[in-house]
Amino acid sequence: MSLNDHDDFGGLHRDLLATGRTVGRRRLLTPVGGIGASFGALQLMGCGGDSNPTSPSTTTGTTGTGTTGTDTTGGGALCAAKVPEETAGPFPGDGSNGPNVLPLTGAVRSDIRPSFAGMSGTADGVPLTIALTLVSSSTCAPLAGRAVYIWHCDRLGRYSLYNSGVTSQNYLRGVQEADGNGRVVFTSIFPACYAGRWPHIHFEVYPTLAAAQSVTNKVATSQIALPKASCDEVYATAGYEQSVRNLSQVSLASDNVFSDGASLELATMTGSVGGGYTAALTVAV
């Protein structure tokens, strides 16, 4: 399977629920201002009950915003817009398409840069911390005890276990259980932009850590979009040369996953090339 086969799947489901009815994200979230405002202005609708002061839902970054909205309808049917269901792509490593890392010893970890379970190799690149906060779409309460499986490509656009040169490695894959605030934090590297796709990170949500050993138990599959300003900064560094051209040939509007709106999936970014970046996103399920 070639790199051009990345995520070229159909069946994208983008229903967005708000106040008990289904509307399109472009209708619900009218773009304002530039890229950051257009796609990050409203990640959640009516999630003002989150009292965690360190939650990404209350922080702003160099591009986009994680600020939550306030439900003034009084309907209470839906506290937060659910994260869109997206394709897992052709390289999930969860047993649904070949290799399966989920039941392996060592899969539960915070640092996903090295390979594990008898495989060797470490992914190089600009440091990236991935911080997700899981909340209930009906109550906005933190979803403590849920589990997240996360994976993405390396600096050269390769997925471990699948692409040439990294079939004997399983780096940039890992599982974590959400803490009492619904938070999971992974240490990783900034992924490449490969031909035909906007820079992104895949994840699946499971009801418990034990359930995360089988893909049949997942309750959500989605992707995190990375803001262009941060991508431009990272791709100007050594090792990411291929990403410069690839990024120039794609946009959020043309991407086959994010083209109908990425406001619920666009990470809030902070940091720098020298000190590393943090990509934060609040995920309602």
C-alpha positions in Angstrom: 0.0 0.0 0.0 1.5 3.4 -1.0 1.5 6.6 0.9 -1.0 8.0 -1.6 -3.5 5.6 -0.1 -3.6 7.5 3.2 -7.2 7.9 4.5 -8.7 7.8 1.0 -11.8 6.3 2.4 -15.4 7.4 1.9 -18.2 7.2 4.4 -17.4 10.4 6.4 -20.1 11.1 8.9 -20.4 14.8 9.9 -23.8 15.1 11.7 -23.6 17.9 14.3 -26.2 17.9 17.0 -27.2 21.2 18.7 -30.2 21.8 21.0 -31.7 18.4 20.1 -31.7 18.7 16.3 -29.3 18.0 13.5 -27.7 20.9 11.6 -24.6 21.2 9.4 -21.4 22.4 11.0 -21.0 25.1 8.4 -24.5 26.4 9.2 -24.0 26.2 13.0 -20.5 27.6 13.1 -20.3 30.6 10.7 -16.7 31.5 9.9 -15.5 34.8 11.2 -12.1 36.4 10.7 -9.1 34.4 9.6 -8.2 30.7 9.7 -8.0 30.6 13.4 -11.3 32.2 14.0 -13.0 30.4 11.1 -12.2 26.9 12.3 -11.6 27.3 16.0 -14.1 29.9 17.2 -16.6 27.4 18.8 -15.2 23.9 19.7 -18.1 23.2 22.0 -21.6 24.5 22.5 -22.8 25.1 26.0 -20.0 23.5 27.9 -19.6 26.2 30.5 -19.9 23.8 33.4 -16.3 22.6 33.2 -14.5 23.9 36.3 -11.1 22.5 35.6 -8.8 25.5 35.3 -6.1 23.6 33.4 -8.5 22.2 30.8 -7.7 23.0 27.1 -11.3 24.1 26.8 -10.4 27.4 28.6 -7.1 28.1 26.9 -6.2 29.9 23.7 -3.2 29.4 21.5 -1.4 30.9 18.5 -4.0 29.6 16.1 -7.6 28.6 16.9 -9.3 28.6 20.2 -10.7 26.1 22.6 -13.1 28.5 24.3 -16.5 26.9 25.0 -19.8 28.4 24.2 -22.8 28.9 26.5 -26.1 27.3 25.9 -28.8 30.0 26.1 -31.6 27.9 24.7 -32.5 26.3 28.0 -33.3 23.1 26.1 -30.6 21.0 27.7 -30.9 18.3 25.1 -27.3 18.5 24.2 -24.5 20.2 26.2 -21.7 19.9 23.7 -21.5 19.1 20.0 -20.1 15.6 19.5 -16.8 15.3 17.9 -17.4 14.2 14.2 -17.0 10.6 13.4 -14.1 10.1 10.9 -12.4 7.3 9.1 -9.6 5.5 10.9 -7.8 5.4 7.6 -5.8 2.4 6.2 -3.1 2.3 8.9 -5.0 2.1 12.3 -2.9 -0.7 13.9 -6.0 -1.7 15.9 -6.6 -5.0 14.3 -9.3 -3.7 11.9 -6.8 -3.7 9.0 -3.9 -6.0 9.8 -1.6 -5.3 12.7 -3.0 -4.9 16.2 -1.1 -3.1 19.0 -4.0 -2.7 21.4 -3.5 -5.9 23.4 0.3 -5.7 23.5 2.2 -5.2 26.7 3.5 -1.7 26.7 0.8 -0.2 24.6 -0.6 1.8 27.6 1.9 4.6 27.8 2.3 8.4 27.7 5.4 8.7 25.6 4.7 7.2 22.1 7.9 8.1 20.4 9.7 4.8 20.9 8.6 1.4 19.6 7.6 -1.2 22.2 6.8 -4.9 22.8 10.1 -6.2 21.3 10.2 -3.7 18.4 13.0 -1.1 18.2 13.3 2.4 16.8 12.3 5.9 18.0 10.5 8.6 16.0 12.5 11.8 15.5 11.0 15.3 15.1 9.9 18.5 16.7 8.5 17.6 20.2 4.7 17.7 20.4 2.5 17.2 23.5 -1.1 16.0 22.6 -3.6 16.9 25.4 -7.2 15.8 25.0 -10.0 16.5 27.4 -13.0 14.1 27.1 -16.4 15.4 28.2 -19.9 14.1 27.9 -21.9 15.6 25.1 -25.1 15.5 27.2 -23.8 16.9 30.5 -20.3 18.3 29.7 -19.0 16.4 32.7 -15.4 15.1 32.4 -15.3 11.5 31.2 -12.9 10.0 33.8 -11.9 6.4 33.1 -12.4 6.5 29.4 -9.5 5.4 27.3 -7.9 6.9 24.1 -5.9 5.1 21.5 -3.9 7.6 19.4 -1.7 7.2 16.3 -0.1 9.3 13.6 2.6 9.4 10.9 6.3 10.2 11.5 8.4 13.1 10.2 8.6 11.5 6.8 4.9 10.7 6.5 5.2 7.0 7.3 2.9 5.0 9.5 4.7 2.4 11.6 3.8 -1.3 10.9 2.6 -0.4 7.4 4.8 1.7 5.3 8.2 0.8 3.8 11.1 1.3 6.2 9.0 1.2 9.4 7.2 -2.1 9.1 9.3 -3.5 12.0 8.5 -0.5 14.2 5.3 0.4 16.1 6.2 3.9 17.3 3.7 6.8 17.4 1.0 4.6 18.8 -0.3 4.4 22.4 -3.2 4.1 24.8 -4.0 6.0 27.9 -6.8 6.2 30.5 -8.4 9.6 31.2 -7.8 11.0 34.6 -10.4 12.4 36.9 -10.6 15.5 34.8 -11.1 13.5 31.6 -7.6 14.3 30.5 -5.0 12.3 28.5 -1.6 13.7 27.6 0.7 12.0 25.1 4.4 12.9 24.4 5.1 12.7 20.7 6.6 14.4 17.7 5.0 16.8 15.1 3.7 14.6 12.2 4.5 15.3 8.6 2.1 16.5 5.9 2.0 13.8 3.3 0.5 14.1 -0.2 -3.3 14.6 -0.3 -4.0 15.1 3.4 -4.0 18.0 5.9 -1.6 17.4 8.9 -3.6 15.4 11.4 -3.6 12.9 14.3 -6.0 9.9 14.6 -7.7 8.8 17.8 -10.3 6.3 19.0 -12.2 6.5 22.3 -13.1 3.5 24.4 -15.4 3.1 27.4 -12.6 1.7 29.7 -9.0 0.9 29.5 -9.8 -2.9 29.6 -12.2 -2.4 26.7 -9.4 -0.7 24.7 -7.8 -4.1 24.0 -10.4 -4.7 21.2 -11.4 -2.3 18.4 -15.0 -3.7 18.5 -15.4 -1.8 21.8 -14.6 1.7 20.5 -17.3 4.4 20.9 -15.8 7.1 18.7 -13.2 7.5 16.0 -12.0 10.9 14.9 -9.0 13.1 13.9 -7.2 16.2 15.1 -6.4 18.9 12.6 -3.2 20.9 13.2 -3.2 24.7 12.6 -1.4 26.0 9.6 0.8 28.6 11.4 2.4 25.9 13.6 2.8 23.6 10.6 4.6 26.3 8.7 7.0 26.8 11.6 7.7 23.1 12.0 8.1 22.3 8.3 10.7 25.0 7.9 13.1 22.8 10.1 15.4 20.0 9.0 13.7 16.7 8.3 10.4 18.0 7.3 11.4 19.2 3.8 8.8 17.0 2.0 6.0 18.5 4.1 6.6 22.0 2.8 5.5 21.1 -0.8 2.7 18.8 0.4 1.2 21.4 2.6 1.2 24.0 -0.2 -1.0 21.6 -2.3 -3.8 21.0 0.3 -6.0 23.0 2.6 -8.6 22.4 5.2 -11.2 23.2 2.6 -9.9 20.7 0.1 -9.0 17.9 2.6 -11.2 14.8 2.2 -11.8 14.6 5.9 -11.9 18.2 7.1 -13.5 19.8 4.0 -16.9 20.2 5.5 -15.6 22.0 8.6 -12.9 21.4 11.2 -14.0 23.6 14.1 -14.6 20.7 16.4 -11.3 19.0 15.4 -8.8 21.9 15.1 -6.3 21.8 17.9 -5.4 24.9 20.0 -1.6 25.2 19.6 1.0 26.7 22.0 4.7 26.5 22.1 7.6 26.9 19.6 10.0 24.8 17.6 12.8 25.2 20.1 10.7 24.4 23.2 8.2 22.0 21.6 4.4 22.5 20.9 1.3 21.5 22.7 -1.9 20.6 20.7 -5.0 20.7 23.0 -8.5 19.7 22.1 -11.7 19.2 24.1 -13.5 16.1 22.7 -17.2 15.6 23.4 -18.5 12.0 23.0 
